Amino acid sequence: MLKQPKVPSKTAPPSPPLAEMPNTTITSIHPRAYSWKHNSPASKGRFSVSCSSSQAYDIVIVGAGIIGLTIARHFLLHSDLSVAIVDKAVPCSGATGAGQGHLWMINKTPGSATWDLAWRSHQLWKTLAQSLEDQGLDPAMELGWKQTGSLLIGRTDADSDMLKGRVKQLYEAGLKPEYLCSSDLFKEEPDMLVDKDTAAAFLPDDCQLDAYRTVAYIEKTNRNFVSKGRYKEFYDDPVKCFIRSDSNGGVKAVQTSKNILHSKKAVIVAAGCWTGCLIQDLFRKWGMELYVPVRPRKGHLLVLENFNFLILNHGLMEADYLSHPTVSGIDSSDHENNLSVSMVASIDAAGNLLLGSSREFVGFNTNLDESVVSYIWKRAGEFFPKLKMLSLSDISARRKVRIGLRPYMPDGKPVIGPVPGLANVYLAAGHEGSGLSTALGTAEMVVEMVLGYPGKVNTSPFSVHGVLD
């Protein structure tokens, strides 16, 4: 395989303070991932460890966000393997807990590299909701499930042309979208500002869920296997290193701050935006380097609790969300002119108004930025005139702000698959804002890979490209 020029070190995302990165050589072979380089001969030795316990499981999963938890669930339900899941924090403390919970196809493009994964996941979520109903359970209570449909809103002639094209594409892909002219759109959403140029693509079957309720349900499902000796959670227990086998060079265990978790079959890294720097930091201890270009992309989501001042009948997203244009006229240098704010609005199962969304690259910073919240509120007011009657100070008592770091990949595709040269190590990260919506399809894909089953979705767009030198 031909190697391209060296990638400057500045292309790597800023790393949290795990350890200072060594001065190593990274050789680029693909925009999604990079090849290994051995920088010292001592690459297979076991590190000295001091842990309170040593335990063995078939599968060890690093990362307890929605991706890691659903992978664990799929192994438990569709195999007889035992699973351990480890995280430096607790579920919903990262991107999963900061999301709006949209299970939408309206913003997906048929024929794109991620379409099949998104569609398969959409079907699996609907199957799960139906199975709850069949058990006499309420999906709204268990998952925060709502089938409200979604509206992709355009406000120019160019937007209308794009929306008509999207409706045609979705229809040809087997979905049932509708194109709404301004008068039809006003009937659906009378609280929205609709003029003669406003139009929408409408997908009635799109759904949403609540991340916290969904995670609680998945954890409850997984914990049913604790008594059978097949499942255990290790939260607030950061990973320190991988331990390699002396016989085959594979990873035989994960060392955390408190435990050694031996893996008999596979180690799966699903650590969101921390995946890239975690892999770098862990593998450099073998004198090796693998750069996976996952970057943190910060987002703010404004939550107004029990907000009945505005009526929404569907989930709404402005067409500009698809291109993420940057906000103009920013005074703060902190944003480095990369802040994007697009209107996304929905009402969750608890009656809360969720308003988003922002995107920006500011490293691993998760501090609240009131200027971003102001931009979100201002942008929402351009679509909903009622909101202009209120200031942010008027709603301070019922206001919450969720902040998370989306795992961004430069080509817009998650990386899912085995690490070359370490066949028992798998990555599942880089879903950015689609982690919740594509979680079940990702989980199915990973389990099929590990067990050697035929895949229901083509895995090649998501593969980890790299070679061992």
TIDREN-972225 format. One record per atom (N, C-alpha, C): x, y, z. Coordinates in pm, whole numbers, plus 50000, padded with zeros to 5 digits. Example, Ala and Ser with C-alpha at 12.3 -4.5 7.8 and 13.67 -1.06 7.14 Angstrom:
<rs>
513194943150780512304955050780513204967050780512854977550708513674989450714512905000350787
</rs>
This chain:
<rs>
500854988150000500005000050000500885012450000500615022049913501405034149904501115043150023502165049350073502005058350187502025072750139501195080850195501135094950163502075102550255502255115550233503155123250319502745122750464503695125450551503435125250695502365135550731501565131850831500525140750878501085149450988500995162650979501525171151085500825168251216501555169551324500995166251455499815175051491499735186951431498635195851466497285190751418497265180651331495985175451285495295166951390496035162051486495435154051592494645162951685493525158251739492725166451828493445168451960493175179852029493785181752159493365170552253494305165352327494025153952413493835158352556492905152252629492805154852771494055149752840494305154352961495595151353024495735137053072495765127552979496075113753014497575112353033498295116652933499755116352937500245123952817501435129152825501985136452711502285126852598501855130452477502085121752363503555121552326504105109952286505505109152248505745115152111506995117452080507365122651949507485110951853506335106951797506295095151711505955099151570506195090051478505885092251338504545085851305503665093551241502375088351197502365088951045502105077550982502095077050837500675075650787500245085250707498855085450661498645075450549497535067850559497165059150448495715060850408494965068650485493545070050456493025081650540492065089450491491575100650570490845096650696490475083950710489725079650827490625074450938491795069250907492655063751010494075063050957495005059551042496405060151004497145047651050498265045150984498955032451006499755032451135500095020451174500925018451291502375022151260503085026951363504545028051357505095022751488506035013351479506705008251597507885017351628507975022451748509055031451784509995025651888509685013651937510605006952029510394992052016511424984052043511284969552027510424963152133510304969352248509554963052357508084966552343507384958752262505994962152234504994952152288505444940552331504474930352372504474927852523505354934152595505484930852736504304935152818504114928252927503044931753019503534942353116502694952253144503054962653238502804957753380503574963253473503324959853612502044966653653501184959553723499884964853758499634962953906498784971453958498394970154097496904973154104496124962754106494664964354102494034956354214492804960154249492134953354359491584939954317491324937854188490754925154146491104922354001491034909453966491274905053829490134895853791489414899353684488234891853644488284889153495487554879053451487584875153309486174875253251486074880653130484814881153055485114878052909484104873752837484304871552694484514884752621483704894752656483734907652589483974918552693484924927552664485124939352747484874951652659483944960052702483564972052627484054984352702484794992852633485285005352691484385016652642483615022352734482685032952698481245028952724480555036352812479175033052850478205043752804478465049352686477455057652621476435048652553475585054652471474535046752407475115036052316476255038552253476865028652164477355016752246478135019252349478655008352431477565000252497476555007052552475475000052622474644991352528474374996352408473574988252315474384976652258475694978452243476534967052203476474956252310476594960252437476484950552546475134943452541474084951052524472734945252518472624935052406473164938152289473034929052176473794916052200474974916952259475704904652294474904896252393474334902752493473614895452597472364888752543471674895352451470424889952398470624879852286471744880852215471904872852094473124863652097473664861252215474744851652231474744846852375475654837652405475784833252544477064838652606477634849152548478894854752594478674863752716479704864752798479674873752913480274887152874479794897852938480164911452898480484919853020481594927153012481914937453110481964950753037481424961153098481464974553038482104984053138483064991953090483845000553178483805014853126483755024453219483715038453179484345046953288484965057953245485595067053341484555075053420483305075053371482235082253439481015073153448479835078553420478595070753424477805073653296476845065153260476045067653139475335081153144475195087153028474535100153008475335111953062476595109753096477435120953139478155127553023478005121952902478665127452785477685131252677478025127952552477195131952438475805125752443475705113352492474405106652495473375114652574473755119352691472825126652776472525140752730473315145852635473125159552588472305160452460471895149152405471215149152276469725151452285469115154252169467675156352162466905143352142467575132652105466905119752094466145117451966466525124151859465815122551733466155109451664465145102251624465305090351540464725093751403465415102351333464895108451211465605103051088464815101550982465365098550850465235110650757464525120950799464295132550714465595139550677466595138750765467865145350739468935135850686468525123750648469445113950591469245113350439470315109450369470285109450223470335095150170469295090550102469325077050043470515075449949471155063849960472305061149876473625065749932473595073550041474845077950104475475066350179476735068050219477465057250286476825053250418476125062450484475545059550615474055056150608473455056550490472005054550479471575040850530472225030250486471785016750524471875014650675472935019850737473055018650882471945026450951471675038550904470615046750964469245040150950468965034750831467665028550806467505015750887468555007650894468494995350973468274998851121468965008751170468795012951309467385018051335466865025651241465495030951253464495019451267464675009151186463794997551193463924990351327465154989151376465384982251503464774989851621464855003151619464225010951725462705009151722462125009251603460675007451593460264993451639461094983651607460814969951652460864969151804461824976151865461924976252011460684982752072460264994152018459075000752071457844991852058457714984951945456574976051926456624964252022457834959052047457954947752140457554951752281457814964152319457384968952450455864969252457455234974252352453774974252348453214960152356453854950852287453404936952288453504930752427454434936152510454594931352647453674938652745452844947552692451954955252778452614967252842453774971252791454494982752844454284994752753454485006552809454295018852734455655024052687455925024152556457215029152506457495043552549456445051552566456655065352609457235065852750456795056852836457325056352971458705049952975458885039352900460145031952905461275039152830460955045152716461985050952629461815065952608460715071752654460405085552616460015086352470459395075752421459115073952278457955082752232458155089652120457085097352056457225096251905456135092651839456145092651693455395105151647456115116051642455515128951607455745132551461456635125351393457015129451259458015140951265458665143551153459675154051148459435163051028459785175751045459665185750939461035191950914461485191450790462695198350748462255211150679462585222650738462015235550699462965243250608462425248150498463175257050409462465270350396463245281150369462645294450363463015302250237463605295350140463955301850014463525292949898463565298649778463245290749659464235279249643465505282049671466515271449661466245260349761465815264249882465455254149982464285245549932463295251949872462125244549824462515234249718463405238249629463865228749527464585217049592465415219949692466135209349763465165200049834464145205749897463175197649971462375188649877461985193949762461275185649665462145173949619463425176749599464345166049561464505155749670464555160349795464695150949907463445142349921462275148249906461035140449913461035129749806461475133149687461545123349578462515112149613463695115549666464685105449704464145096149811463535101849913463025093650023461895084549976461055089749887459965081549833460515069849753461515072449672462115061749591462835051549678463225055649800463885046449893462875038349974461585040549951460565032550017459895039150135460215051650164459585058850273458355066350222457645072950313456405079850276456465094650313457365101950248457485116250278456405124350207456245136750253455315145950188456005159450172455685166250064456145180050047455005189250089455305198650180454285207850230454585221950180453645227750107453765241750069453465250450191453565263350177453435272250292452075270750361451005269850284449675268750346449515255550421450005244750363449925231650430450805231450555451955237750547452865238050661452255245950776451595257150744450975265250849449885257450922449165248950851448155240650915448775230951014449975225950982450655216451070451265223451191451815235551169452535242551277452105257251279450935260251335450425274051334451245283851418452075279051510452895288051591454195291851521454435286251404455665289351331455425300651231456435309051212456365319651113456475313350974455415314550897455365308650763454985319550663455875322350568455535331550461455405323850330455265331050221454985324450093456135315750045457355318350092458515310650047458855298950140458125297850250458425287250346457775274150302458525263350314458025250050276458725239750363458325227250349458915216850433458815203250367459755194750402459645180350376459175173950505458155165750497457505159950615457605144850609458075138850718458155124250727457385119850850456125115750833455255112750948455765101551038456555092350985456985080751063458185083351153458805094951142459985097751225459585098751372460525094951458460235093751602461305100851683461105101051813462115105951905462015098052034463085098552112463095092152242463835101052340463795097252465464525104452570465745096252607466925102152598468165094752620468215088852760467805096352861467905091552999466985079553023465755080452975464835069152992465325057052913465815059452792466275048452708467485041652769468435049352817469615043452882469205035653006468275040953084467805033753203467175020453164466405020453056465795007953010466844997952964467835002552888468884993552839469694988052955470014996653052470744991853169469924981353245468624983653256467774973853325467794960553251467724961053118467794948853038469124941753060470214949253053471534943353070471704937253209471184943953310471374939253448470584926653479469654923053392468974910253408469944898553396471104900953337472084890353316473174890053424473084899153521474064899253629473994886453710472784882253746472614870253829473074857653759473164858253625473644846753548475154847053529475794857053587477244858153575477714862753439476834869253364477174873053226477364888053207477164895953310477244910453290477704917553416478574927553396478984935753509479404949453458479064959753537479404973553504480544978353593481474985653533482594991553606482605006553573481765014053645481655028453621482615035953714482905048353677483865056653751485185049353769485605042653664486795034053670487575035653538488355046353525489015049153396490005038453354490075036353223491045027053166492435033153173493395024953215494785029453225495645024053112495445011553075496245005852965495614992752919496054988252803495744974852754496934965952785496654953352812497704943552839497744933752723498894932652661499024924252541499434910052578499034900952493499404886952510500834884752464501604877052541502974873752501502994863752386501894856452368501884845852267501524850852127500494859452118500074863751984500044878851965500414886452066500454900952053499114907652060498024899952074496704905852087496504911752226495404918552244495084924252375494354913852458494924910552571494294900252655493554905952775493794918752807493124924452923493124939652914492174945452987492074959853002492334963153148493334971453173493624975653310492944988953337492124989453441491495001853483492175006653611491665017153669492255022353792492045012853909491065003653897490724994954009490784980153976490784976553849490624962553811491454958953689491674945853673492154940353547491014931953491490534935553373489424928553309489974920753191490094907753208490614899053102489514896652998489894897152873488964894952763489314882052691488364872852686488604860052620488304860452471487544870552427487164870752285487404884252217486954895252277487094908152209487084919752308487834930152272487804943052341487224953152244486204960252286485524969852198485654983752258486224992952183486405006652228485305015252167484395019952253483265028152211483225040452301484315047852301484505058752397484195072452338483385072952234482975085752178484135094152132484085107152163485115116252114486465113852181486475106052288487745102752354488445090652291487795084252195488355072052138489725074252077489875084851999491135087151930492295089152025492145098352121493255101052212493455089552310492385082352344492525070652431493355059952363493035057152237493805047252162495265051652150495485064252117496845069352106497615067452236496995071252346497685070952473497965056752520497015047752496497195033952540498235026852455498185029052325499045021452235500465026952228500655039552264502005045052261502905038052363502295032052464503075025152567503725012552512503295008452392503954997352324504945002452221505165015652217506005021252113505325021051978503985021751977503195021051853502235032851850501785036051732500885047351716499775043951617498545046551658497395045551567496555057951587496485066251486495725078651496494365076651429493325077451507491945077151457491405091351471491045097851360490775112251363489405116151418489045110751534487815114751601488095127551680487265137751658487445150551727486195153951808486355160651921485185165251996484565177451930483275176951908482535188351853481455192251953481675203252019480845207352131479465211952085478465208652166477115213052138476385217452263475575227852251474665232452356473235229052315472435224852410471005222452388470235229352499469315238052462468515245552558467235237652589466995235352718465825227752764464955236852849463695238652809462735246552885461685237052941461695235453072460865225453136459405229853143458515220353109457065222653113456685235753045457195237452927457025250052854455815248852762454705255252800453465254252721453135267252649454095276252645453895289052577453925287352426454575276552380454715273852238454195259752210453365258452108452815245452070453555240351946454105228351957454735221651843454035208251824453645205351703452985192751674453945182151621455115186451577456115177351520457505181751564458495173551534459875177951548460265186151427461005196951448461335206051339462845208251330463315209651208464725212251181464825221351059465595231951070465775240550953466735234150854466555237250727467355231050622468835234050637469185245650695470595249050712471325239550804470575231850883471225222050971472075212250891471685209450768472385199650687473765204350645473965217650639475255222950595476035229750706475405232250821476055238350938476795251350904476125261450849476825274150822477265280750951478415287350947478925293751067478165306551096478125310051224477445322151268478335334151236477755344551181478515356651150478355366851261479325375951269479255386751366479575382651507480405372351524480775367851658481905376551711481725382151831482765390451890483805382151965483355371352027484265363352109485245355552024486525356852058487555349351985487535334652021486805331152127486755317152170486155308252062485295313751979484615305551880485425303451753486475311451733487375309651620486605308551488485445315751482484645316251358484145302551312484055292751401483565279651358482235275951423481625285151496480355282251561479235281551458478475270751464477305269051380476085267351470475035274951442473785273851517472645272351417471905261551429470755258951342469545255551428468385259951384467175257451462466745242851453466655236551568466075223251582465185223851706463915220051692462985221451803462075209251814461825205251937460905194151961460405194852105459325187952131458785186452266459005172052308459635169852423459905156052464458705150152536458845137652580457725130352640457285136452773458145144352835457805150752962457205164652943457065169052818456505182252791457515193352790458795190152785459845200252782460135204352638460375217152618460775222252487462295221052475462745214252371464165212652344464535221152224465475230252243465905239252137467405237852112467755235551989469165234951951469295241251814470435239151757471565232451820472815239651773473855238451854475125244851820476175234251794477175237951714478325229351686479555238151678480615234051746481865241451739483015232651786484195235751735485405228751774486155237251876486105233052002486825240052109487555229952198488045219352136488715208952214487735201552303488185198352423487365190752517486685199752620486545212452587485905222152675484395219552681483865217652801482425215652818481785226552905482445238052916481895248952995480695255252926479755259953006478605267052953479035280252891478585282952772478865295552702477525302552679477265312952756475985319952747475775326452611476875330152544476705336252412476135326152313476505313452327475965303052240474485300952270474125300752397472715299352435471905310852377472465322852379471775334452323471565332952173472555327652103472405325251960471305314951932471245304452013470205294251995468825300452015468685308452121467395314752151467005324652040467965332451994467695342051888467295334951759467995324151727467675316851603466285310651612465935305151727464595299351744463525310051728463795322251777462835333051766462565337251623463515334851533463305338051392462275328751328462055317351388461075307751337459765308151416459855311751544458675311651631458525325451696457685334151640457555347951689457195348951836456465339251889456085339852030457305340552121458395334152081459585333952166460225347752176459995356352077460565369752082459915378252191458775373752242458105380952350458775378352484459685368552488460375364952611461875366852595462525370452704463985370952706464495358652780465775356152768466355344752840466205346352991466245358753039466075360953183464655357553227463695359053136462295355753170462105340853194462945332753133462765318253142463845311653227464595319553301465745314153375465345303653477464155304953535463735295653640463465281653587463075280653461462745267553405463765263153300464875270053293465865267453189466955258053236467295248553150468485240253169469255240053036470535237753045471365236852925472155223852930471985215752829472785203552817473985206552727475135201752768476355203952691477045190552672477395187452550478075174852521479075176552409479925166552395480955166352291480635155252192480185159152075479895149251971481195143551917481245130651889482445124651828482435126651677483145136851632483145140751491484205133151412483825128551293484785122851198484805131651073485985134151016486085143350902485225139650783485035126750758484245122750641482785119850674482385122450798480995120850836480535106650861481475097150864481105083150886481745078151015481005070751097481635064651215482645054151173483555051051262484525040451238484085028351321483815017251251483265005351315483984993251258484704985951342485364973951292486634970651367487294959751328488514955251395489694964151362490594965451458491844972851439492834963751366493344967751252494294959351179495494955651266495864942851262496984938151341496614934051482495424938051526494914934151658493464929751638493294917951585491984913551538490944912451649491374911951776490394910951883490034924551942490544935451882490204948951926489344955551819488194960751860487244966951767486984981351811486754989951713486355003651740484905005751698484195014051772482825018051736482645032251788483005041951705483005055951749482875065051628482695078051656482645087851549481275089951489480215087451563478845088851511478355103351513479115112151571478765126251589477355127751644476445134351570475105136651623474125125551597474615114051548473715102951514473905090751603474545092551717474805081151804473535074251851472575081951902471325075951947470575069351832470485076351720469665071151610470275058851545471595057451546472235046051479472795035751577472465037051705473055028351807472705013651786471445010651762471044996551752471644989851629471724997051519472354991451400473844989451419474484998851489475904997451519476144985351608475304983751710475454972351801475314959251726474324958251641474124946151561475344943551473475874954051412477024952551323478254947451398478534953151515479694948951593479564934451636478404930551684478204916751729478364907051612477834910551497477994902051379479464900551342480234911351351481654910751321482384901351417482144903251546482854895351647482504880551636481244877551610480794863651603480994857451465481394865451368481624860251234480364857551155479284864351189478024862551118477984871550994477204867750892477014876650777476374889750821476844900750767476334913750807475054917550734474134923750805472894928550743473114942050674474194948850712474544961750652475994960950605476274966450490477634966750437478554974150535479604967550580480494973450680481644981350620481894980050492483104985850433483195001050447482085008650443482255023250460482785027250597482715018250695483055021750832484355015250880485055008350792486185000150834487355008650883488155002750971489375009051023490495005850925490955015850851492025013550754493365015350823494255005850806495575007050864496374994450840497674995050857498534983350842499554983450954500024971550987501114970251083502424970351008503294979451041504604979850977505474968451030
</rs>
